[in-house]
């Protein structure tokens, strides 16, 4: 499990990229999606916050931002 909350990951994405991170409600569970500047979903949904963290920390600015708050 990630040490970051959804709000922390969302803030990092918003501060360092032109994307937003939102929660969508599937039949049985929450999923997380990245939304681009035009309001469109970018890529497939993430099943858990750990997957989100793995993906967004490929961006050096996001990784540095998260390291500062942790």
Biopython code that builds the backbone (N, CA, C, O; Angstrom):
import numpy as np
from Bio.PDB.StructureBuilder import StructureBuilder

atoms = [
    (1, "UNK", "N", (0.845, -1.191, 0.000)),
    (1, "UNK", "CA", (0.000, 0.000, 0.000)),
    (1, "UNK", "C", (0.883, 1.245, 0.000)),
    (1, "UNK", "O", (1.924, 1.285, 0.657)),
    (2, "UNK", "N", (0.460, 2.233, -0.730)),
    (2, "UNK", "CA", (1.215, 3.474, -0.846)),
    (2, "UNK", "C", (1.128, 4.308, 0.438)),
    (2, "UNK", "O", (0.137, 4.259, 1.167)),
    (3, "UNK", "N", (2.172, 5.057, 0.685)),
    (3, "UNK", "CA", (2.195, 5.960, 1.836)),
    (3, "UNK", "C", (1.500, 7.276, 1.526)),
    (3, "UNK", "O", (1.369, 8.129, 2.404)),
    (4, "UNK", "N", (1.062, 7.447, 0.305)),
    (4, "UNK", "CA", (0.413, 8.682, -0.121)),
    (4, "UNK", "C", (-1.092, 8.494, -0.202)),
    (4, "UNK", "O", (-1.582, 7.420, -0.549)),
    (5, "UNK", "N", (-1.809, 9.547, 0.121)),
    (5, "UNK", "CA", (-3.263, 9.520, -0.012)),
    (5, "UNK", "C", (-3.647, 9.891, -1.439)),
    (5, "UNK", "O", (-2.827, 10.385, -2.214)),
    (6, "UNK", "N", (-4.886, 9.647, -1.761)),
    (6, "UNK", "CA", (-5.402, 10.064, -3.066)),
    (6, "UNK", "C", (-5.206, 11.569, -3.248)),
    (6, "UNK", "O", (-4.771, 12.015, -4.310)),
    (7, "UNK", "N", (-5.524, 12.348, -2.222)),
    (7, "UNK", "CA", (-5.408, 13.797, -2.317)),
    (7, "UNK", "C", (-3.971, 14.241, -2.581)),
    (7, "UNK", "O", (-3.747, 15.177, -3.349)),
    (8, "UNK", "N", (-3.008, 13.589, -1.964)),
    (8, "UNK", "CA", (-1.603, 13.932, -2.201)),
    (8, "UNK", "C", (-1.182, 13.604, -3.627)),
    (8, "UNK", "O", (-0.488, 14.396, -4.266)),
    (9, "UNK", "N", (-1.590, 12.456, -4.126)),
    (9, "UNK", "CA", (-1.250, 12.077, -5.492)),
    (9, "UNK", "C", (-1.924, 13.022, -6.490)),
    (9, "UNK", "O", (-1.316, 13.429, -7.479)),
    (10, "UNK", "N", (-3.167, 13.359, -6.223)),
    (10, "UNK", "CA", (-3.895, 14.263, -7.110)),
    (10, "UNK", "C", (-3.226, 15.633, -7.130)),
    (10, "UNK", "O", (-3.048, 16.226, -8.194)),
    (11, "UNK", "N", (-2.861, 16.129, -5.965)),
    (11, "UNK", "CA", (-2.205, 17.430, -5.882)),
    (11, "UNK", "C", (-0.884, 17.434, -6.655)),
    (11, "UNK", "O", (-0.572, 18.400, -7.352)),
    (12, "UNK", "N", (-0.118, 16.364, -6.533)),
    (12, "UNK", "CA", (1.158, 16.267, -7.256)),
    (12, "UNK", "C", (0.927, 16.294, -8.766)),
    (12, "UNK", "O", (1.646, 16.977, -9.496)),
    (13, "UNK", "N", (-0.065, 15.559, -9.225)),
    (13, "UNK", "CA", (-0.386, 15.533, -10.655)),
    (13, "UNK", "C", (-0.824, 16.916, -11.127)),
    (13, "UNK", "O", (-0.384, 17.387, -12.175)),
    (14, "UNK", "N", (-1.683, 17.560, -10.358)),
    (14, "UNK", "CA", (-2.182, 18.881, -10.746)),
    (14, "UNK", "C", (-1.082, 19.934, -10.738)),
    (14, "UNK", "O", (-1.041, 20.792, -11.619)),
    (15, "UNK", "N", (-0.200, 19.878, -9.764)),
    (15, "UNK", "CA", (0.853, 20.886, -9.634)),
    (15, "UNK", "C", (1.953, 20.730, -10.687)),
    (15, "UNK", "O", (2.559, 21.716, -11.105)),
    (16, "UNK", "N", (2.203, 19.511, -11.106)),
    (16, "UNK", "CA", (3.368, 19.236, -11.953)),
    (16, "UNK", "C", (3.040, 18.910, -13.402)),
    (16, "UNK", "O", (3.940, 18.845, -14.238)),
    (17, "UNK", "N", (1.780, 18.707, -13.707)),
    (17, "UNK", "CA", (1.386, 18.353, -15.074)),
    (17, "UNK", "C", (0.117, 19.114, -15.446)),
    (17, "UNK", "O", (-0.415, 19.878, -14.641)),
    (18, "UNK", "N", (-0.349, 18.906, -16.636)),
    (18, "UNK", "CA", (-1.620, 19.511, -17.056)),
    (18, "UNK", "C", (-2.778, 18.534, -16.875)),
    (18, "UNK", "O", (-3.845, 18.716, -17.460)),
    (19, "UNK", "N", (-2.568, 17.508, -16.073)),
    (19, "UNK", "CA", (-3.576, 16.473, -15.856)),
    (19, "UNK", "C", (-4.247, 16.611, -14.506)),
    (19, "UNK", "O", (-3.779, 17.334, -13.627)),
    (20, "UNK", "N", (-5.352, 15.906, -14.362)),
    (20, "UNK", "CA", (-6.044, 15.774, -13.094)),
    (20, "UNK", "C", (-6.186, 14.279, -12.819)),
    (20, "UNK", "O", (-6.188, 13.468, -13.745)),
    (21, "UNK", "N", (-6.301, 13.929, -11.574)),
    (21, "UNK", "CA", (-6.531, 12.546, -11.164)),
    (21, "UNK", "C", (-7.888, 12.498, -10.495)),
    (21, "UNK", "O", (-8.154, 13.253, -9.560)),
    (22, "UNK", "N", (-8.741, 11.618, -10.967)),
    (22, "UNK", "CA", (-10.086, 11.515, -10.407)),
    (22, "UNK", "C", (-10.411, 10.062, -10.077)),
    (22, "UNK", "O", (-9.827, 9.124, -10.619)),
    (23, "UNK", "N", (-11.354, 9.921, -9.179)),
    (23, "UNK", "CA", (-11.861, 8.602, -8.813)),
    (23, "UNK", "C", (-13.137, 8.343, -9.595)),
    (23, "UNK", "O", (-14.019, 9.199, -9.655)),
    (24, "UNK", "N", (-13.235, 7.170, -10.190)),
    (24, "UNK", "CA", (-14.467, 6.745, -10.837)),
    (24, "UNK", "C", (-14.956, 5.506, -10.104)),
    (24, "UNK", "O", (-14.163, 4.704, -9.613)),
    (25, "UNK", "N", (-16.257, 5.366, -10.041)),
    (25, "UNK", "CA", (-16.844, 4.264, -9.305)),
    (25, "UNK", "C", (-17.312, 3.200, -10.279)),
    (25, "UNK", "O", (-18.231, 3.408, -11.071)),
    (26, "UNK", "N", (-16.657, 2.060, -10.198)),
    (26, "UNK", "CA", (-17.026, 0.917, -11.021)),
    (26, "UNK", "C", (-18.051, 0.104, -10.235)),
    (26, "UNK", "O", (-18.471, 0.523, -9.156)),
    (27, "UNK", "N", (-18.451, -1.028, -10.749)),
    (27, "UNK", "CA", (-19.473, -1.850, -10.107)),
    (27, "UNK", "C", (-19.149, -2.166, -8.643)),
    (27, "UNK", "O", (-19.992, -1.976, -7.766)),
    (28, "UNK", "N", (-17.958, -2.637, -8.384)),
    (28, "UNK", "CA", (-17.634, -3.112, -7.047)),
    (28, "UNK", "C", (-16.545, -2.320, -6.337)),
    (28, "UNK", "O", (-16.325, -2.517, -5.142)),
    (29, "UNK", "N", (-15.864, -1.434, -7.041)),
    (29, "UNK", "CA", (-14.712, -0.765, -6.431)),
    (29, "UNK", "C", (-14.404, 0.564, -7.124)),
    (29, "UNK", "O", (-14.909, 0.859, -8.207)),
    (30, "UNK", "N", (-13.575, 1.335, -6.474)),
    (30, "UNK", "CA", (-13.108, 2.593, -7.059)),
    (30, "UNK", "C", (-11.980, 2.304, -8.034)),
    (30, "UNK", "O", (-11.209, 1.361, -7.853)),
    (31, "UNK", "N", (-11.897, 3.112, -9.050)),
    (31, "UNK", "CA", (-10.763, 3.116, -9.969)),
    (31, "UNK", "C", (-10.314, 4.557, -10.107)),
    (31, "UNK", "O", (-11.057, 5.483, -9.782)),
    (32, "UNK", "N", (-9.108, 4.741, -10.584)),
    (32, "UNK", "CA", (-8.522, 6.067, -10.693)),
    (32, "UNK", "C", (-8.122, 6.305, -12.138)),
    (32, "UNK", "O", (-7.540, 5.436, -12.788)),
    (33, "UNK", "N", (-8.444, 7.500, -12.633)),
    (33, "UNK", "CA", (-8.113, 7.826, -14.021)),
    (33, "UNK", "C", (-7.448, 9.191, -14.090)),
    (33, "UNK", "O", (-7.710, 10.080, -13.280)),
    (34, "UNK", "N", (-6.584, 9.325, -15.080)),
    (34, "UNK", "CA", (-5.974, 10.610, -15.383)),
    (34, "UNK", "C", (-6.825, 11.298, -16.439)),
    (34, "UNK", "O", (-7.230, 10.688, -17.429)),
    (35, "UNK", "N", (-7.087, 12.582, -16.208)),
    (35, "UNK", "CA", (-7.904, 13.368, -17.118)),
    (35, "UNK", "C", (-7.017, 14.457, -17.716)),
    (35, "UNK", "O", (-6.339, 15.188, -16.995)),
    (36, "UNK", "N", (-7.032, 14.552, -19.041)),
    (36, "UNK", "CA", (-6.174, 15.542, -19.695)),
    (36, "UNK", "C", (-6.804, 16.928, -19.651)),
    (36, "UNK", "O", (-7.889, 17.117, -19.101)),
    (37, "UNK", "N", (-6.115, 17.877, -20.232)),
    (37, "UNK", "CA", (-6.511, 19.278, -20.221)),
    (37, "UNK", "C", (-7.876, 19.507, -20.863)),
    (37, "UNK", "O", (-8.556, 20.484, -20.550)),
    (38, "UNK", "N", (-8.272, 18.618, -21.750)),
    (38, "UNK", "CA", (-9.535, 18.768, -22.470)),
    (38, "UNK", "C", (-10.683, 18.000, -21.812)),
    (38, "UNK", "O", (-11.796, 17.976, -22.336)),
    (39, "UNK", "N", (-10.410, 17.372, -20.665)),
    (39, "UNK", "CA", (-11.448, 16.638, -19.946)),
    (39, "UNK", "C", (-11.608, 15.203, -20.383)),
    (39, "UNK", "O", (-12.575, 14.542, -20.005)),
    (40, "UNK", "N", (-10.667, 14.709, -21.181)),
    (40, "UNK", "CA", (-10.746, 13.338, -21.676)),
    (40, "UNK", "C", (-9.881, 12.416, -20.818)),
    (40, "UNK", "O", (-8.822, 12.810, -20.328)),
    (41, "UNK", "N", (-10.351, 11.192, -20.651)),
    (41, "UNK", "CA", (-9.567, 10.188, -19.933)),
    (41, "UNK", "C", (-8.344, 9.813, -20.747)),
    (41, "UNK", "O", (-8.436, 9.585, -21.953)),
    (42, "UNK", "N", (-7.203, 9.751, -20.086)),
    (42, "UNK", "CA", (-5.947, 9.384, -20.743)),
    (42, "UNK", "C", (-5.552, 7.984, -20.273)),
    (42, "UNK", "O", (-5.189, 7.794, -19.113)),
    (43, "UNK", "N", (-5.622, 7.030, -21.155)),
    (43, "UNK", "CA", (-5.232, 5.664, -20.822)),
    (43, "UNK", "C", (-6.305, 4.902, -20.069)),
    (43, "UNK", "O", (-7.440, 5.353, -19.914)),
    (44, "UNK", "N", (-5.902, 3.735, -19.610)),
    (44, "UNK", "CA", (-6.811, 2.860, -18.876)),
    (44, "UNK", "C", (-6.884, 3.266, -17.409)),
    (44, "UNK", "O", (-5.962, 3.897, -16.892)),
    (45, "UNK", "N", (-7.978, 2.908, -16.736)),
    (45, "UNK", "CA", (-8.081, 3.200, -15.308)),
    (45, "UNK", "C", (-7.049, 2.402, -14.501)),
    (45, "UNK", "O", (-6.614, 1.324, -14.907)),
    (46, "UNK", "N", (-6.680, 2.955, -13.366)),
    (46, "UNK", "CA", (-5.791, 2.281, -12.425)),
    (46, "UNK", "C", (-6.654, 1.632, -11.349)),
    (46, "UNK", "O", (-7.605, 2.236, -10.853)),
    (47, "UNK", "N", (-6.315, 0.402, -10.996)),
    (47, "UNK", "CA", (-7.102, -0.344, -10.023)),
    (47, "UNK", "C", (-6.830, 0.084, -8.583)),
    (47, "UNK", "O", (-7.688, -0.066, -7.712)),
    (48, "UNK", "N", (-5.627, 0.621, -8.335)),
    (48, "UNK", "CA", (-5.277, 0.994, -6.963)),
    (48, "UNK", "C", (-4.318, 2.184, -6.981)),
    (48, "UNK", "O", (-3.729, 2.505, -8.013)),
    (49, "UNK", "N", (-4.172, 2.824, -5.838)),
    (49, "UNK", "CA", (-3.294, 3.986, -5.737)),
    (49, "UNK", "C", (-1.832, 3.621, -5.952)),
    (49, "UNK", "O", (-1.057, 4.452, -6.425)),
    (50, "UNK", "N", (-1.447, 2.420, -5.622)),
    (50, "UNK", "CA", (-0.071, 1.965, -5.854)),
    (50, "UNK", "C", (0.247, 2.000, -7.349)),
    (50, "UNK", "O", (1.343, 2.400, -7.743)),
    (51, "UNK", "N", (-0.705, 1.583, -8.175)),
    (51, "UNK", "CA", (-0.508, 1.638, -9.629)),
    (51, "UNK", "C", (-0.405, 3.082, -10.115)),
    (51, "UNK", "O", (0.396, 3.395, -10.997)),
    (52, "UNK", "N", (-1.219, 3.952, -9.534)),
    (52, "UNK", "CA", (-1.140, 5.371, -9.877)),
    (52, "UNK", "C", (0.245, 5.903, -9.537)),
    (52, "UNK", "O", (0.883, 6.559, -10.360)),
    (53, "UNK", "N", (0.709, 5.620, -8.330)),
    (53, "UNK", "CA", (2.021, 6.090, -7.890)),
    (53, "UNK", "C", (3.124, 5.606, -8.821)),
    (53, "UNK", "O", (3.989, 6.389, -9.213)),
    (54, "UNK", "N", (3.103, 4.338, -9.174)),
    (54, "UNK", "CA", (4.114, 3.789, -10.081)),
    (54, "UNK", "C", (4.126, 4.531, -11.417)),
    (54, "UNK", "O", (5.190, 4.802, -11.974)),
    (55, "UNK", "N", (2.957, 4.850, -11.915)),
    (55, "UNK", "CA", (2.866, 5.510, -13.218)),
    (55, "UNK", "C", (3.287, 6.973, -13.152)),
    (55, "UNK", "O", (4.082, 7.421, -13.978)),
    (56, "UNK", "N", (2.770, 7.719, -12.193)),
    (56, "UNK", "CA", (3.020, 9.159, -12.177)),
    (56, "UNK", "C", (4.433, 9.513, -11.749)),
    (56, "UNK", "O", (4.914, 10.599, -12.071)),
    (57, "UNK", "N", (5.108, 8.628, -11.032)),
    (57, "UNK", "CA", (6.478, 8.941, -10.629)),
    (57, "UNK", "C", (7.484, 8.691, -11.749)),
    (57, "UNK", "O", (8.686, 8.860, -11.542)),
    (58, "UNK", "N", (7.018, 8.296, -12.922)),
    (58, "UNK", "CA", (7.871, 8.298, -14.112)),
    (58, "UNK", "C", (8.183, 9.731, -14.527)),
    (58, "UNK", "O", (9.127, 9.975, -15.278)),
    (59, "UNK", "N", (7.391, 10.672, -14.036)),
    (59, "UNK", "CA", (7.619, 12.093, -14.265)),
    (59, "UNK", "C", (8.502, 12.601, -13.122)),
    (59, "UNK", "O", (8.109, 12.523, -11.958)),
    (60, "UNK", "N", (9.677, 13.113, -13.441)),
    (60, "UNK", "CA", (10.648, 13.537, -12.428)),
    (60, "UNK", "C", (10.106, 14.655, -11.543)),
    (60, "UNK", "O", (10.402, 14.691, -10.349)),
    (61, "UNK", "N", (9.322, 15.563, -12.106)),
    (61, "UNK", "CA", (8.757, 16.648, -11.307)),
    (61, "UNK", "C", (7.764, 16.122, -10.282)),
    (61, "UNK", "O", (7.752, 16.571, -9.136)),
    (62, "UNK", "N", (6.940, 15.181, -10.687)),
    (62, "UNK", "CA", (5.965, 14.590, -9.771)),
    (62, "UNK", "C", (6.697, 13.832, -8.671)),
    (62, "UNK", "O", (6.346, 13.938, -7.495)),
    (63, "UNK", "N", (7.707, 13.075, -9.053)),
    (63, "UNK", "CA", (8.470, 12.319, -8.055)),
    (63, "UNK", "C", (9.128, 13.259, -7.042)),
    (63, "UNK", "O", (9.092, 12.993, -5.840)),
    (64, "UNK", "N", (9.722, 14.345, -7.512)),
    (64, "UNK", "CA", (10.366, 15.308, -6.616)),
    (64, "UNK", "C", (9.329, 15.972, -5.691)),
    (64, "UNK", "O", (9.586, 16.175, -4.505)),
    (65, "UNK", "N", (8.191, 16.297, -6.237)),
    (65, "UNK", "CA", (7.114, 16.921, -5.455)),
    (65, "UNK", "C", (6.683, 15.989, -4.327)),
    (65, "UNK", "O", (6.547, 16.412, -3.179)),
    (66, "UNK", "N", (6.472, 14.729, -4.659)),
    (66, "UNK", "CA", (6.053, 13.763, -3.649)),
    (66, "UNK", "C", (7.133, 13.539, -2.601)),
    (66, "UNK", "O", (6.826, 13.377, -1.419)),
    (67, "UNK", "N", (8.388, 13.527, -3.019)),
    (67, "UNK", "CA", (9.484, 13.365, -2.058)),
    (67, "UNK", "C", (9.539, 14.530, -1.083)),
    (67, "UNK", "O", (9.910, 14.342, 0.076)),
    (68, "UNK", "N", (9.182, 15.717, -1.521)),
    (68, "UNK", "CA", (9.181, 16.885, -0.650)),
    (68, "UNK", "C", (8.113, 16.817, 0.422)),
    (68, "UNK", "O", (8.327, 17.270, 1.546)),
    (69, "UNK", "N", (6.952, 16.247, 0.078)),
    (69, "UNK", "CA", (5.863, 16.213, 1.068)),
    (69, "UNK", "C", (5.923, 14.988, 1.964)),
    (69, "UNK", "O", (5.177, 14.903, 2.940)),
    (70, "UNK", "N", (6.780, 14.058, 1.657)),
    (70, "UNK", "CA", (6.859, 12.838, 2.471)),
    (70, "UNK", "C", (8.036, 12.876, 3.403)),
    (70, "UNK", "O", (8.255, 11.931, 4.161)),
]
sb = StructureBuilder()
sb.init_structure("model")
sb.init_model(0)
sb.init_chain("A")
sb.init_seg("    ")
for serial, (resi, resn, name, xyz) in enumerate(atoms, 1):
    if name == "N":
        sb.init_residue(resn, " ", resi, " ")
    sb.init_atom(name, np.array(xyz, "f"), 0.0, 1.0, " ", f" {name:<3s}", serial, name[0])
structure = sb.get_structure()
